[in-house]
Amino acid sequence: MFLILLGIFLWETEGLTEPFWPEPEPEQVRSDEFIQTNIGEENIIEHKDNKFKIKIPGDWVSIENEDLIFVSPDFKSQEDMGLYGTPTPQEGCSISIAIMKEIGFPKDKYTEFEYLEWLIEWCSENKEECEESGREVIEVNGNKGLKRTNWEGDPPDSDRSFWIRFSKNESVYHISSYFYLRDRERCIQEFENILNTLEIN
């Protein structure tokens, strides 16, 4: 799923630079490789090899998928799957986490994390052009990342989504959220609360 997302990401940005595809393909961290620890009202998600840690509300539920996905207690899924196989909410909020490891790539090959680093730098220098395409550079607990927002225009209650990607430790960290317009404000606030607990060392 992540590779599909990345392919679309590169295709969308081909006006900024010639997109490239690294070889060999990066390795995605499996959802069962994350360590989950419930402490009080929090579910702490860690992947120690990639120095990743984030806290999810304890009442959010993990659902099986290629990526690690959590949904709010009031989550109700539509019958149809959403973009790239992600469950589309009929109600409630969701958050998806994926990590692509690229450690050990040949030095003469470009990688996604290098491309993301370049794009973050480009957007920092060309803020208006970047924002016109729905992107912006953000910083979370010392980690600079790229945020992409996707608001569909019609129908008015159609699903909304955004993702944030961080480039660090020769890996790409991808965190995204899907929700319906009527839950937009609450889900954005929930996502920001979760994102503020992010640690990538």
KEKE-3310 file (N, C-alpha, C; in steps of 0.2 Angstrom, whole numbers, plus 5000, padded with zeros to 4 digits):
npx = (5004:5010:5019:5011:5005:5017:5021:5010:5012:5025:5021:5012:5021:5029:5030:5039:5051:5060:5053:5060:5063:5068:5080:5086:5068:5062:5060:5046:5040:5032:5015:5014:5027:5028:5029:5016:5011:5000:4997:4989:4978:4983:4990:5005:5015:5028:5043:5058:5070:5069:5068:5056:5041:5025:5010:4994:4977:4970:4957:4956:4955:4964:4965:4966:4978:4988:4996:4999:4984:4973:4957:4945:4934:4920:4920:4914:4914:4912:4905:4912:4930:4942:4953:4967:4965:4962:4951:4936:4929:4912:4908:4917:4935:4952:4969:4984:4999:5015:5031:5045:5059:5076:5089:5106:5105:5112:5125:5125:5112:5096:5085:5068:5068:5078:5073:5062:5068:5074:5062:5056:5065:5064:5051:5052:5059:5051:5037:5024:5021:5022:5011:5000:4998:4993:5002:5013:5026:5030:5034:5037:5041:5054:5056:5056:5044:5033:5017:5002:4987:4970:4956:4941:4929:4915:4904:4897:4899:4909:4924:4938:4956:4973:4990:5006:5024:5039:5057:5070:5084:5087:5075:5057:5044:5027:5012:4995:4978:4960:4944:4926:4918:4909:4915:4926:4933:4934:4942:4953:4958:4960:4970:4980:4983:4988:4999:5007:5013:5023:5039:5054:5070)
npy = (4994:5006:5009:5011:5023:5031:5031:5038:5050:5054:5055:5065:5076:5077:5089:5096:5091:5078:5063:5049:5031:5021:5007:4993:4989:4997:4991:4987:4990:4978:4977:4969:4970:4981:4987:4986:4994:4995:5008:5015:5027:5026:5020:5014:5015:5007:5006:5000:4998:5007:5018:5024:5031:5033:5039:5032:5035:5025:5019:5018:5007:4994:4988:4975:4976:4980:4991:4999:5002:5012:5015:5027:5025:5026:5023:5019:5009:5011:5001:5000:5000:5013:5025:5017:5005:5008:5008:5016:5029:5029:5035:5043:5043:5039:5033:5030:5021:5019:5013:5014:5005:5009:5007:5003:5004:5004:5016:5023:5024:5032:5036:5035:5042:5051:5058:5064:5071:5081:5087:5092:5102:5110:5114:5122:5133:5137:5141:5146:5140:5127:5126:5128:5116:5109:5106:5107:5112:5105:5105:5093:5090:5092:5086:5088:5088:5083:5089:5084:5088:5083:5088:5083:5090:5088:5075:5085:5078:5070:5059:5065:5067:5067:5067:5064:5065:5059:5060:5051:5043:5035:5031:5032:5039:5037:5044:5045:5050:5047:5053:5058:5073:5078:5075:5082:5093:5087:5076:5081:5087:5077:5069:5079:5079:5066:5066:5075:5068:5061:5053:5053:5047)
npz = (5000:5004:4994:4983:4987:4988:4974:4968:4975:4970:4956:4957:4960:4949:4942:4949:4949:4940:4943:4952:4954:4966:4967:4975:4980:4994:5011:5020:5036:5045:5052:5063:5069:5076:5093:5106:5120:5133:5144:5157:5151:5139:5123:5119:5105:5098:5088:5089:5082:5072:5079:5083:5091:5097:5104:5106:5110:5123:5121:5108:5094:5087:5070:5058:5045:5031:5034:5051:5059:5068:5075:5081:5095:5091:5078:5062:5048:5031:5018:5006:5003:5006:4999:4992:4999:5012:5026:5024:5034:5040:5050:5063:5067:5060:5060:5052:5051:5044:5040:5030:5027:5022:5024:5020:5006:4990:4987:4975:4971:4971:4984:4992:5005:5003:4992:4998:5008:4999:4994:5005:5008:4996:4997:5008:5003:4993:4997:4994:4981:4985:4994:4986:4980:4990:5000:5014:5024:5040:5058:5070:5086:5084:5072:5056:5043:5029:5025:5018:5012:5008:5002:4997:4985:4982:4985:4999:5011:5009:5010:5019:5020:5026:5025:5033:5031:5036:5035:5041:5049:5038:5033:5029:5037:5038:5041:5042:5040:5039:5037:5039:5033:5042:5054:5054:5062:5075:5072:5066:5077:5086:5079:5079:5092:5094:5086:5092:5101:5095:5093:5085:5085)
capx = (5000:5014:5022:5006:5005:5023:5020:5006:5016:5030:5018:5009:5026:5033:5031:5044:5057:5059:5053:5064:5061:5075:5081:5080:5063:5063:5057:5041:5039:5025:5012:5016:5033:5027:5027:5011:5010:4995:4999:4984:4974:4987:4993:5011:5017:5035:5047:5064:5075:5068:5068:5050:5037:5019:5005:4987:4972:4969:4951:4956:4955:4968:4962:4971:4979:4996:4999:4996:4979:4969:4951:4941:4928:4914:4922:4910:4916:4908:4906:4918:4936:4944:4959:4973:4963:4961:4944:4933:4924:4906:4908:4923:4942:4957:4975:4987:5006:5019:5038:5049:5067:5080:5096:5110:5104:5118:5126:5123:5105:5092:5080:5063:5070:5082:5069:5058:5072:5074:5056:5055:5069:5061:5045:5054:5061:5045:5031:5018:5020:5020:5004:4996:4997:4990:5007:5016:5032:5029:5039:5034:5046:5061:5057:5053:5040:5029:5010:4998:4980:4966:4949:4937:4924:4909:4898:4899:4900:4914:4929:4944:4962:4979:4996:5013:5029:5046:5063:5075:5087:5087:5068:5052:5039:5021:5006:4989:4971:4955:4938:4921:4918:4905:4919:4933:4936:4936:4947:4959:4961:4963:4976:4986:4985:4992:5005:5011:5017:5028:5046:5059:5076)
capy = (5000:5012:5010:5014:5030:5034:5031:5043:5056:5056:5057:5072:5081:5077:5096:5099:5087:5072:5058:5043:5025:5018:5000:4989:4992:4998:4986:4990:4987:4974:4980:4965:4971:4986:4985:4990:4994:4999:5011:5020:5028:5027:5014:5017:5011:5008:5002:5002:4998:5013:5024:5027:5030:5037:5037:5032:5034:5018:5017:5017:5000:4992:4984:4972:4979:4980:4996:4999:5007:5013:5019:5029:5020:5027:5022:5014:5009:5010:4994:5001:5002:5019:5026:5013:4999:5010:5008:5023:5030:5032:5039:5042:5045:5034:5035:5024:5022:5015:5014:5011:5005:5009:5006:4998:5005:5006:5023:5026:5023:5037:5033:5039:5046:5056:5062:5067:5077:5086:5090:5096:5108:5114:5117:5127:5138:5139:5140:5147:5135:5121:5126:5128:5109:5106:5103:5112:5109:5106:5102:5090:5088:5093:5082:5091:5083:5086:5087:5084:5088:5081:5089:5082:5096:5085:5078:5089:5074:5065:5058:5069:5064:5070:5063:5068:5060:5062:5057:5051:5036:5032:5028:5036:5038:5039:5044:5047:5050:5047:5054:5061:5080:5080:5074:5085:5096:5083:5071:5084:5089:5070:5068:5083:5077:5060:5068:5079:5063:5058:5054:5049:5049)
capz = (5000:5005:4988:4979:4990:4986:4967:4967:4977:4965:4950:4958:4960:4943:4939:4953:4947:4937:4948:4951:4957:4968:4966:4976:4983:5002:5015:5024:5043:5046:5057:5069:5071:5081:5100:5108:5127:5136:5151:5159:5146:5132:5120:5117:5099:5097:5084:5092:5077:5068:5084:5083:5096:5097:5109:5104:5115:5125:5119:5101:5092:5081:5065:5054:5038:5029:5039:5057:5059:5074:5074:5087:5098:5087:5071:5058:5041:5025:5015:5001:5005:5004:4995:4993:5003:5019:5028:5024:5039:5039:5056:5067:5065:5060:5059:5049:5052:5040:5040:5025:5029:5016:5027:5016:4999:4986:4987:4969:4970:4975:4989:4994:5010:5000:4988:5003:5011:4994:4993:5011:5007:4991:4999:5013:4999:4989:5001:4991:4976:4989:4997:4980:4979:4996:5004:5019:5029:5047:5062:5076:5091:5081:5066:5050:5039:5024:5026:5012:5014:5002:5004:4991:4985:4982:4989:5005:5016:5006:5015:5019:5022:5025:5028:5035:5030:5039:5033:5046:5050:5031:5032:5028:5042:5035:5046:5039:5044:5035:5041:5035:5034:5048:5060:5052:5067:5080:5070:5066:5084:5088:5075:5081:5099:5094:5082:5097:5106:5091:5094:5081:5087)
cpx = (5004:5017:5018:5005:5011:5023:5016:5009:5021:5027:5015:5015:5031:5035:5037:5051:5055:5059:5057:5061:5067:5074:5087:5074:5064:5058:5052:5040:5032:5022:5013:5023:5033:5026:5022:5010:5005:4997:4993:4979:4977:4989:4999:5013:5024:5038:5055:5070:5075:5067:5062:5045:5031:5014:4998:4982:4970:4963:4950:4957:4960:4965:4967:4972:4986:4999:4996:4991:4975:4963:4948:4936:4922:4915:4917:4912:4911:4909:4912:4924:4938:4950:4964:4971:4962:4954:4942:4928:4918:4905:4915:4930:4946:4964:4979:4995:5010:5026:5041:5056:5071:5088:5100:5109:5111:5119:5125:5116:5101:5087:5074:5064:5074:5078:5064:5062:5073:5068:5054:5059:5067:5055:5046:5056:5056:5038:5025:5016:5018:5013:4999:4994:4995:4995:5010:5021:5030:5034:5036:5040:5052:5062:5053:5050:5036:5022:5007:4991:4975:4959:4945:4931:4917:4909:4901:4901:4905:4920:4935:4950:4968:4984:5002:5018:5035:5051:5068:5078:5086:5080:5063:5046:5032:5015:5001:4983:4966:4948:4933:4921:4914:4909:4926:4936:4938:4942:4953:4963:4964:4969:4982:4988:4989:4999:5010:5015:5022:5035:5049:5066:5082)
cpy = (5006:5014:5013:5022:5034:5036:5037:5050:5058:5058:5064:5077:5081:5084:5099:5097:5081:5066:5052:5037:5022:5010:4998:4992:4992:4992:4989:4986:4984:4977:4976:4966:4977:4983:4989:4989:4998:5002:5016:5021:5029:5020:5016:5012:5013:5004:5004:5002:5004:5019:5028:5026:5035:5035:5038:5032:5027:5015:5016:5010:4999:4987:4981:4975:4978:4985:4995:5004:5006:5017:5021:5024:5021:5026:5017:5015:5008:5003:4994:5003:5009:5019:5021:5007:5001:5010:5015:5024:5032:5037:5038:5044:5039:5037:5029:5026:5017:5017:5010:5011:5005:5009:5001:4999:5006:5013:5026:5026:5029:5033:5038:5044:5052:5061:5067:5073:5083:5090:5094:5103:5113:5117:5123:5133:5141:5138:5141:5142:5128:5120:5126:5121:5105:5104:5109:5108:5110:5103:5099:5087:5087:5089:5086:5086:5087:5084:5088:5084:5087:5082:5088:5088:5093:5078:5081:5085:5069:5064:5063:5065:5069:5066:5067:5063:5064:5057:5057:5044:5032:5028:5034:5034:5041:5039:5048:5047:5051:5049:5057:5069:5082:5079:5077:5088:5092:5078:5074:5086:5082:5068:5072:5081:5071:5062:5072:5074:5059:5059:5049:5051:5047)
cpz = (5000:4998:4983:4981:4987:4978:4965:4969:4972:4958:4951:4958:4954:4940:4943:4951:4943:4942:4947:4955:4960:4967:4971:4980:4991:5005:5020:5031:5043:5052:5064:5072:5076:5088:5103:5116:5130:5143:5152:5153:5139:5130:5117:5111:5098:5091:5085:5087:5073:5073:5084:5089:5096:5101:5106:5110:5117:5123:5111:5099:5086:5076:5060:5047:5037:5034:5046:5058:5065:5072:5081:5089:5094:5080:5068:5051:5036:5022:5010:5005:5003:5000:4997:4998:5011:5020:5028:5029:5037:5045:5060:5064:5064:5059:5057:5050:5048:5041:5035:5027:5023:5018:5022:5009:4996:4986:4981:4967:4974:4979:4990:5000:5008:4996:4993:5006:5006:4994:4999:5010:5002:4993:5004:5009:4995:4992:4998:4985:4980:4991:4992:4979:4985:5001:5009:5023:5036:5051:5068:5081:5088:5075:5061:5045:5033:5025:5019:5014:5007:5004:4997:4991:4985:4982:4996:5011:5014:5011:5014:5021:5022:5028:5029:5034:5033:5036:5038:5046:5044:5030:5031:5033:5039:5040:5043:5043:5038:5039:5036:5037:5040:5055:5059:5058:5073:5078:5069:5072:5087:5085:5078:5088:5099:5091:5087:5101:5102:5093:5089:5082:5083)
residu = (MET:PHE:LEU:ILE:LEU:LEU:GLY:ILE:PHE:LEU:TRP:GLU:THR:GLU:GLY:LEU:THR:GLU:PRO:PHE:TRP:PRO:GLU:PRO:GLU:PRO:GLU:GLN:VAL:ARG:SER:ASP:GLU:PHE:ILE:GLN:THR:ASN:ILE:GLY:GLU:GLU:ASN:ILE:ILE:GLU:HIS:LYS:ASP:ASN:LYS:PHE:LYS:ILE:LYS:ILE:PRO:GLY:ASP:TRP:VAL:SER:ILE:GLU:ASN:GLU:ASP:LEU:ILE:PHE:VAL:SER:PRO:ASP:PHE:LYS:SER:GLN:GLU:ASP:MET:GLY:LEU:TYR:GLY:THR:PRO:THR:PRO:GLN:GLU:GLY:CYS:SER:ILE:SER:ILE:ALA:ILE:MET:LYS:GLU:ILE:GLY:PHE:PRO:LYS:ASP:LYS:TYR:THR:GLU:PHE:GLU:TYR:LEU:GLU:TRP:LEU:ILE:GLU:TRP:CYS:SER:GLU:ASN:LYS:GLU:GLU:CYS:GLU:GLU:SER:GLY:ARG:GLU:VAL:ILE:GLU:VAL:ASN:GLY:ASN:LYS:GLY:LEU:LYS:ARG:THR:ASN:TRP:GLU:GLY:ASP:PRO:PRO:ASP:SER:ASP:ARG:SER:PHE:TRP:ILE:ARG:PHE:SER:LYS:ASN:GLU:SER:VAL:TYR:HIS:ILE:SER:SER:TYR:PHE:TYR:LEU:ARG:ASP:ARG:GLU:ARG:CYS:ILE:GLN:GLU:PHE:GLU:ASN:ILE:LEU:ASN:THR:LEU:GLU:ILE:ASN)
# end
